[in-house]
Amino acid sequence: KIFILKKGRITMELQYKRYQNYLGKNYSFLKEASRLPIMARLKYISILCGMDYATPYAYHILFYISRLDHSMDTAKITYRLTKSKREALIALFHDACTPVFSHVIDYVNGDFLRQESTEEKQEEIILSSKELQEYLKNEGISVYDLIDFKSHSIVDYKRPHLCADRISNTLCSGFNLGGNVDFETSKLVIDHLALFKNEEGKLEIGFSSSEAADAFLEINERINQITHSSVDHYMMLLLAKIVKHLLDHRYLTEMDLYTKEEIEVMMLIEEWSKVDETLRTFWYEFKHKKVFPEDIKLNVKDRIVRPIVLGKRYNGK
């Protein structure tokens, strides 16, 4: 049984760093690729959709994990299982076009259930990066592999299947939001990952032990509870309202969402809040609200996972 860890912020961050090092730390090709401008920006995009900057009464966030951290973890998991540099790079770039505040922008677009509306910009953003296209050409990788990364089942796979992206995202969230992951738990999960041929005839990541699968499912359930809470719905909608206000009043363009860093947008909000009373009210609430309504229910994405364990689909213990 995994219990929510009552450890300090620094301790948990060190646990996460151990996990990152365990995945691998000497992959020069990943480091080189991560320095491209389109990827370097992700260091300043949070995996928690901007909630790191929200009122401390909404979440108990232990430390900051970026989209670049998540992308590197996803690439390392992929390389660990495939030993393919090409597949690892496709995994690394899978979130290259993530906008500021990530899935909050899906809320702006009204995409609560699938939370994939922002991926429609994938082709436009990738093709606009000359540095990325030059890099891919030198590596012998088609730019369309990045645009069509969802066709690579080890990197990305629709639920309830498991994939490197989903494993990384779940563990990252468990470390810094769910609080039910430490290094030993992450090691248990990673050590028992394996590739299986599934019912669709595709390669899928699964587990070689039910103990590891149960540990992962418990982490996933904790995150699912948080993302289905009234507090999370309220805060995500509130930040979406702020972003929509910025767009409607042309303080921000749609393309800015995909090219700026979150800190840049927050500085812009602070500046325009001085002259825009509505924006100032929204922003103050986002930063300081203490009491939340309990009746907000959205039909949001359900994080259901049914992994393969020893070659068979598993429903948990």
C-alpha positions in Angstrom: 0.0 0.0 0.0 1.3 3.4 -0.9 0.5 6.2 1.6 0.6 9.9 0.9 4.1 10.9 1.9 4.5 13.5 4.6 7.9 14.7 3.5 9.2 18.2 2.9 9.4 20.0 -0.4 13.2 19.6 -0.7 13.1 15.9 0.2 10.5 15.2 -2.4 12.3 17.2 -5.1 15.5 15.2 -4.4 13.5 12.0 -4.7 12.3 13.2 -8.2 15.9 14.0 -9.2 17.0 10.5 -8.2 14.2 9.1 -10.4 15.4 11.3 -13.3 19.0 10.1 -12.9 17.8 6.5 -12.7 16.1 6.8 -16.0 19.5 7.9 -17.5 21.6 11.1 -17.4 24.2 10.7 -20.1 22.1 10.8 -23.2 24.0 13.5 -25.2 21.6 13.4 -28.1 18.6 14.2 -25.8 20.5 17.1 -24.2 21.4 18.5 -27.6 17.8 18.3 -28.9 16.5 19.9 -25.7 18.5 23.0 -26.3 16.6 23.9 -29.5 14.5 27.0 -28.9 11.2 25.2 -29.4 12.2 22.8 -26.6 14.1 25.2 -24.3 10.9 27.2 -23.9 9.2 24.2 -22.2 11.5 24.7 -19.2 9.2 27.5 -18.3 5.9 25.7 -18.9 4.6 23.8 -15.9 3.1 20.3 -16.2 0.4 21.5 -13.7 -1.3 23.9 -16.2 -0.1 27.0 -14.4 -1.6 25.9 -11.0 1.9 26.3 -9.5 1.1 30.0 -9.5 -2.4 29.7 -8.0 -3.6 30.5 -4.5 -1.9 28.1 -2.0 -5.3 27.3 -0.6 -6.2 25.3 -3.8 -3.4 22.8 -4.1 -0.6 21.3 -2.1 2.1 21.5 -4.8 5.5 20.2 -3.5 7.8 21.6 -6.2 8.0 22.7 -9.8 8.2 20.2 -12.7 8.4 21.6 -16.2 7.1 20.3 -19.5 10.8 19.9 -20.5 11.4 17.6 -17.5 8.3 15.6 -18.5 9.5 15.4 -22.1 13.0 14.3 -21.1 11.5 11.6 -18.8 9.2 10.4 -21.6 12.1 10.2 -24.1 14.2 8.2 -21.5 11.4 5.8 -20.8 11.0 5.3 -24.6 14.7 4.8 -25.1 15.0 2.4 -22.1 12.3 0.1 -23.7 13.2 0.5 -27.4 16.9 1.4 -27.6 15.8 3.5 -30.6 17.2 7.0 -30.9 14.5 7.9 -33.4 11.7 6.8 -31.1 13.2 8.6 -28.2 13.5 11.8 -30.1 9.9 11.5 -31.3 9.0 11.1 -27.6 11.1 14.1 -26.6 9.3 16.4 -29.1 5.8 15.2 -28.4 5.0 18.2 -26.2 7.0 20.7 -28.2 3.9 22.8 -29.1 2.4 22.9 -25.6 0.9 26.4 -24.9 1.2 28.4 -21.8 -0.9 26.9 -19.0 -1.2 23.7 -21.1 -4.7 22.1 -20.7 -6.2 25.4 -19.5 -6.1 26.4 -23.2 -8.2 23.3 -23.9 -10.7 24.7 -21.4 -10.6 28.1 -23.2 -11.5 26.1 -26.4 -14.3 24.2 -24.6 -12.5 20.9 -24.9 -12.9 19.6 -21.4 -13.2 15.9 -22.2 -10.5 15.1 -24.7 -8.2 18.0 -23.8 -6.4 17.7 -27.2 -7.6 20.9 -29.0 -4.2 22.5 -28.7 -2.6 19.7 -30.6 -4.2 21.1 -33.7 -1.4 23.7 -33.7 1.3 20.9 -33.8 2.0 21.0 -37.5 2.0 24.8 -37.8 4.4 25.3 -34.8 6.8 22.5 -35.8 7.0 23.6 -39.5 7.6 27.2 -38.4 10.8 26.2 -36.5 13.7 26.2 -38.9 16.2 25.1 -36.2 14.0 22.0 -35.5 13.7 21.1 -39.2 17.5 21.4 -39.7 18.1 19.3 -36.7 15.7 16.6 -37.8 17.2 16.6 -41.3 20.6 15.9 -39.8 19.2 13.1 -37.7 17.3 11.5 -40.6 14.0 11.9 -39.0 10.9 13.1 -40.9 9.2 16.2 -39.5 5.9 14.4 -40.0 6.9 11.8 -37.5 6.7 14.6 -34.9 3.4 15.9 -36.3 2.0 12.3 -36.3 3.5 11.2 -33.0 0.3 9.6 -31.9 0.9 6.9 -34.5 3.8 5.7 -32.3 2.1 3.5 -29.7 5.0 3.3 -27.3 5.2 7.1 -27.2 1.4 7.9 -27.2 -1.6 5.7 -27.0 -5.3 6.3 -26.4 -6.7 5.4 -23.0 -7.0 2.9 -21.4 -3.7 1.8 -22.9 -0.4 2.7 -21.4 2.4 4.6 -23.1 5.6 6.5 -22.2 3.9 9.9 -22.1 1.2 8.6 -19.7 3.8 6.8 -17.4 5.9 10.0 -17.2 3.0 12.3 -16.6 1.5 10.1 -13.9 4.8 9.7 -12.0 5.6 13.4 -12.3 2.2 14.4 -11.0 2.5 11.8 -8.2 5.8 13.3 -7.1 4.8 17.0 -7.0 1.0 17.0 -6.6 -0.4 13.6 -5.5 2.4 13.2 -3.0 2.2 9.4 -3.2 5.4 8.7 -5.1 9.0 8.5 -3.9 12.1 7.2 -5.6 11.5 3.6 -4.5 8.0 3.6 -5.9 9.1 5.1 -9.2 11.9 2.6 -9.4 9.4 -0.3 -8.8 7.3 1.0 -11.7 10.2 1.6 -14.1 12.0 -1.7 -13.4 8.9 -3.7 -14.3 8.0 -2.0 -17.6 8.0 -4.2 -20.6 6.7 -4.3 -24.2 3.8 -6.6 -25.2 1.8 -7.1 -28.4 -1.7 -6.1 -27.5 -5.2 -7.1 -28.8 -4.9 -4.6 -31.7 -1.6 -6.1 -32.8 0.4 -3.1 -31.7 3.3 -2.8 -29.3 2.2 -1.5 -25.9 4.0 -0.8 -22.7 2.8 -3.0 -19.8 4.2 -4.5 -16.6 6.1 -7.7 -15.8 4.6 -7.8 -12.3 1.2 -7.1 -10.7 2.8 -5.3 -7.8 4.3 -2.6 -10.1 1.0 -2.3 -11.9 -1.0 -1.9 -8.6 1.5 0.8 -7.5 1.1 2.7 -10.7 -2.7 2.4 -10.7 -2.9 3.8 -7.1 -0.8 6.8 -8.2 -3.0 7.3 -11.2 -6.2 7.1 -9.0 -4.9 9.8 -6.7 -4.2 12.2 -9.6 -7.6 11.3 -11.1 -9.3 12.3 -7.8 -7.6 15.7 -7.8 -8.4 16.5 -11.4 -12.0 15.6 -10.8 -12.4 17.7 -7.7 -14.5 20.9 -7.6 -11.5 22.9 -6.6 -9.5 21.9 -9.6 -12.5 22.5 -11.9 -13.0 26.0 -10.4 -9.3 27.0 -10.7 -8.9 25.7 -14.2 -12.0 27.5 -15.3 -10.8 30.7 -13.6 -7.5 30.7 -15.4 -9.2 29.9 -18.6 -11.5 32.9 -18.0 -8.4 35.1 -17.5 -6.7 33.8 -20.7 -10.0 34.4 -22.7 -10.1 37.9 -21.4 -6.6 38.5 -22.5 -7.4 37.2 -26.0 -10.7 39.0 -26.3 -9.1 42.3 -25.4 -6.1 41.6 -27.6 -3.6 41.8 -24.7 -2.4 38.5 -26.1 -2.6 36.8 -29.5 -3.4 33.1 -30.0 0.1 32.5 -31.3 1.5 34.1 -28.1 0.1 31.1 -26.2 2.5 28.8 -28.1 5.6 31.0 -28.2 5.8 32.8 -24.8 6.8 31.5 -21.4 4.3 31.4 -18.5 6.3 34.0 -16.5 6.0 36.4 -19.5 2.2 36.0 -19.6 1.9 36.4 -15.9 4.0 39.7 -16.1 1.6 40.8 -18.8 -1.4 40.0 -16.6 0.1 42.0 -13.7 0.7 45.0 -16.0 -2.7 45.0 -17.7 -4.4 44.5 -14.3 -3.3 48.0 -13.3 -5.7 49.5 -15.9 -8.3 46.7 -16.4 -10.6 46.2 -13.4 -12.1 43.0 -14.6 -8.8 41.4 -15.2 -7.5 42.7 -11.8 -10.5 41.0 -10.1 -10.0 37.7 -11.8 -6.2 37.7 -11.1 -6.6 38.6 -7.5 -9.1 35.7 -7.0 -6.7 33.3 -8.8 -3.8 34.3 -6.5 -5.6 34.7 -3.2 -9.0 32.8 -3.1 -9.4 30.7 0.1 -12.9 29.2 0.0 -14.2 27.3 -3.1 -17.7 26.1 -4.2 -18.3 22.4 -3.9 -20.8 21.9 -6.7 -18.8 22.5 -9.8 -18.9 19.4 -11.9 -17.4 19.2 -15.4 -17.3 16.3 -17.8 -13.5 16.2 -17.9 -11.1 13.6 -19.0 -11.2 10.4 -16.9 -7.7 9.1 -16.4 -8.7 5.4 -16.7 -5.7 3.1 -17.3 -6.0 -0.7 -17.8 -2.4 -1.9 -18.3 -1.2 -5.2 -19.7 0.4 -7.4 -17.0 2.4 -10.4 -18.2 0.7 -10.3 -21.5 -2.9 -10.0 -20.3 -5.2 -6.9 -19.8 -5.3 -6.1 -16.1 -8.1 -4.6 -14.0 -6.2 -4.2 -10.8 -6.2 -6.1 -7.5 
